Amino acid sequence: MTQAKPGISSFQSHLSWWVLGCMVIGVALGTAVPALPEALGKLQLAGISLPIAVLIWVMIYPMMIKVDFNSIRAIGENPRGLFVTWVVNWLIKPFTMYGFSCLFLYGLFRIWIAPDLATQYLAGMVLLGAAPCTAMVFVWSTLTHGNPAYTVVQVATNDLIILVAFVPIVSFLLGVSQVFVPYSTLFVSIFLFVVIPLVFGVATRAYVTRRYGQQYLEETFLPKFDGITTLGLLLTLVLIFSSQAGVILANPVHIVLLAVPLVVQTLFIFGLAYALCWFLRLPFAIAAPAGMIGASNFFELAVAVAVALFGTTSPAALATTVGVLTEVPVMLLLVRFANATKGWFSHD
């Protein structure tokens, strides 16, 4: 019997503890050495953290190597996964985020959150709900062994829809007539998290295949990246929580309260998209990324818009920050759930 690699097996089996440890380390680091996250925070391009961008490249580069453009051409033969992504992300998600936020902020949590403060928190949550994820989806897709070519198309079409749908949806739900969208953030994000890694991935695939063959690529080259995605995730957690240490320690109660509707929304949207894919008999490699895209958020865009509309220290900006803090741990739980329920789907 062939034994699994003990280091990787043990590491992955205790991933939840590693995640918790990295969150604690991040807060401790940001508290003890605040100059470090402040210095890293200044390394930005159009509001996007360059250190986190580098870590995301590390995480999604292996997946981009797997993208076969012949597979992309075949996506038109099975567009149902795209329809699920579009419907859930744009016709359902922003409105359920609004509904869950109102339920908790104005109803269940009204004892602890004043109405005027709840209105500002609601604005930040709506911004999150109207901005489906761009970068981290590739990570979740990798961890669930999603179809890389299909995921690229799902993300690319989402980004195109953001250009025309984000402002009308936010304006309608918030009653704000002038919504300033930093399109530089949007375009830079697409360039950093889709175009650059895709170009390098495709170039790597072409070079390795041409020089060593397809079998070497799949059986020898790609396995060398095992564990890289998870390590990148953990380092990302340390960076995120170190940069938000002051916010966490200054607003512990409200952060916990805001996290509740955000987590409920994430679970609901993932469950809806996942169930629709199951109903439509889509393969798991399409269903898992479809659920992940709807569940996660383009938090860079949401934070940038919240700051532009309401200010850096506003409650709306805080709400979008809580979205950043809750997303990775919750999405990792959904990755585990998806992998555990892989048998529910066809695999062709």
N, C-alpha and C positions, 0 to 999 in steps of 0.2 A: 504493500500500500504506500502511495506517495504522500508524504507529509506536507501539509501547508506550511508556508513560510511563517515561522512562529512570531517574528516581529510584526509583520503586517496583520496577521490574524488577531493577535492580542490587541494591537493598536485599534483595529476596527471594531472589535467586540466591546471595547471600553470607550468608544467615541463620545458617548454622552458625558462621561466624566471628564474627558479631555476638553469638551466644549465648555463645561462649567468652569473648569480650571482656567481656561483661557479668558473667560469673561472676568473672573476674579483677578487674574493677573493684570488684565487690561485696566481695570478700575484702580488697582493698587499702583500700577505704574503711572497712570495719569495723575494720581494724587501725590505720589512721592516725587515724581520728576515731571511736573507740568510743562516744563520748557520743551521736553521731547515731543509730545503730541502737538504742542503749539508750533514748533518748527516744522514738523511734518505736515501740519495742516496748511501751512503757507505754500506748500508745493502743490499748486492747483492749476488747472487749465479749464477755463470756462466753468468754474465751480466744481470741477471733478477732481478728486484727490488722486494725484499721480502715484503715490506709494501704493494705494489700494488698486489703482489701474494695473500696476506692474504685477501685483499678486493675482489679480483676475486673469491677466495674460498667462501666468504660470498655471493657473487652474484650468483654463479652457483651451490652451494650445494643444494638448493631446487629443481633445475631441475634434478640433478643427482638422487635424491630420487625417481623421477618419472620414471626412466629408468627400464623397465621390460625386462629381458633377453629373455623372450618368444617372445617379440616383435622384438628383434634383430634377432632371428632365422627366422622370417617371412620377413625380409627385402629382401632376395633373390627373393621373389615372385614379388617385385616391385622395380627393380634396376634402373629405369629410372632417379630417382632423383640423384643417384650417378653418372650416366653418365653425367648429366647436370653439376654437380659440377666439375668433372674431365675435361671435355671439356672446360668449361669457364675458369677455373682457370689456366690450363696449355697450352692449344692450342690458347687461345685468349687473356687473361688478360695481360700477360707480353708484348705482342706486341702492344696492344692498349695503354698501359702505355707509351711505347716507342714513339708511334705515336703522342699521345696527348702532350707529353712533348716536342717533337721536334717542333710541330706546335706552341706552345706558347713560348717556350724559344728562338727558332731561328727565329720565324716569328713574331707573334703578340707582343711579349715583347722585341724584339731586340733593341728597343730604350733605354730601361732601364737596360738590362742585356748584358754584353759583351760576345762575342762568347766563349772565353776560360772559363769564369765563367759558362756559360750555359752548357758547356760540363760536368763540374763537378756536376752541379745540376742534369743533366740528369742521371748521374751514380747513384745518390742516389734514384731517382725516379724509375729507373729500378730495383734496389734492392727491393724496396717496391712492385713493380708489380709482382716480381717473388716469393714473399713470402706470400701466402694466410694465413689467420688468423687461430690461434689455440685456444686461450683462450676466447677472447671476443665474439666469435660466440655463445658460450653457453648463454651469457647474452642476445644477440639479439634474440636468439631462445626462451628464456624464456619470453621475453617481447612480442613476437608474438604468444606465446602458441604453439611453434613448437613441432614436434614429438621428444621427448628426445632421444629415442633409435636410431632413424634414424640420428639425429644430431651427436650423438657420433660416429657412423660409418662413416658419411661424414668427420668429423674432423680426425678420426684415419687414414682413407685411404689417406687423403691429406698429413698427416704427413709422411706417408710411401713414397709417391711420391716425397716429398721435398728431401728426402735422395738421390734420383737418378736424379732428373730433375733440381734442383735449379742451380747447378754449370754449366751444359751445357748451360742453357738458358742465364744466366748472362754473361758467357764467349762469347757467340755468339752475344748478343746485344751490349756489351760494347767493344768487341775486346780485352778482357783481357785474357791472356793465363793462368795466375796463380790466381785463385780465392780461397782465404782461407776461408773456412766455419768453424766457431767454432761449431763443432758438439756437444760440451758440452752444448752450449746454446740451441740447438735443443732438445737434449735428456732430459735436465733438464726441459725445458718448457713442453714437453709431460708428464713427470712424475708429475710436479707440477700442471698442469692445466687439465690433463685428468685422469691420473691414480689415484692420491690421492683423488680428490673429488669424482671420480666414485666409488672407493672402499668404502669410507665413506657413500656415498649416498645409495649404494646397501645394505650395512650393516644396515643402518638406516631403509631402507624400509623393510628388512627381519625381523628386530626386532619388529618394530611397527606393521606390519601385523600379525606376529605370536602372539603377545601379545594382540593386541586390535582389529585386523580384518581389512580387506580391506576398509570397509566403513568408519571406523574411520580415516584411513590414508588419504583418499581422501576428506572427508567432514569436518574433525576437525583438523588433524595434519598439512597437507600442507597449509591450509589457514592461519595458524599462521605466515607463512613467507611472506605474502602479503606486498609489499612495501620494503622488505629487498634488493631486487635486485636494485631497483631505488636508494635507499639511498647509497648503495655501489658504484653505478655509480657516484653519485655526489661527494662523498668523493674521488673517483679516479680522477675525474676532478681537484679537489683542489690540490691533490698531483702532478699531471702531470704539471699543469700550474704554480705551485709554483717552481717546479724544473727547469722549462724552462723560468722563468721570465726574466732573464738576456738576453737570446737569443731573446725573443720577443721584449724587449725594445731596444736592440741594432740593430736589423735588421727588423724594422716594415714593410718597403716597400717591401723588397724581400720576406718576409714571406707571405704577402698578394698575391704577384705575384705567388709564388710557390704554394700557396693554390688553385689557380684557376684550373690548369690542374689536380691536385689531386682530387678536388671535381668533376670535369667533368668526370674523369675516374671512380670514385666511383659510380656516378649516372648511367653512361653508362653500367658498368658491372652488377650492380644490375638490371637495366631494362632489359638487355639481358637475364640474368639467370631467372628472374621472368617471362618474356614473354615466354621463352622456356618451363618452367614448366606449364604455362597456356596452351600453344599449345599442350603439351603432356597430358593435363587433369590430372595433378597431384593434390593431395589434398593440401590445403593451408598449413597444418602443415609440409609438405615437401618443398613446394615452397618457403615459407618465409625464412627458414634457408638456402636453396640453394642460394638464392639471396644474403643473408647476408655474407655467407662464401666467395663468390667471391669479394664482395664489400670491405670487411675489409682486413687488412694486419697483418702479423706477424711482427710487427714493432721492437720487441726485436731482432729478427734475422737480419733484415735489418740494424738496427743501429750498431749492433756488426760487421757485415761484412764491412759496410762503414768505421767504425773506423779502422778495421784491414787493409783495402786496402788503405785508403786515409788519415787517421789521425783523431784525436778527433776534431780538430778545422776546418776541411776541409768543403768546400761547400757541398760535397756529404753527409757528416754527418748532416749538417744543413737541407738538403732536407728531409732526413729520419725523422728528428725531427719534421719538419712541418707536415709530415704524421701522427705523433703521435698527434699533436695538432688539426688537422682537423678531425680525424677519429670519435671520440666519438660524437661531435655535429652533424655531417652529418649522422652518422648511426642512431642516435636517430630520426632524421627527416624521415629516411627511415623506421624505425620501425612504426612511426605514419602513414606513407603512406601505408605500408603493412596492418596494422590493419584496415585502412579505406577502403581498397579494398579487404578485405577478401571475400566478396560476389562474387567476380569474379571466385572463385575456388570451386571445390567440397570439401566436408568435410568428406568423408568416409575414 
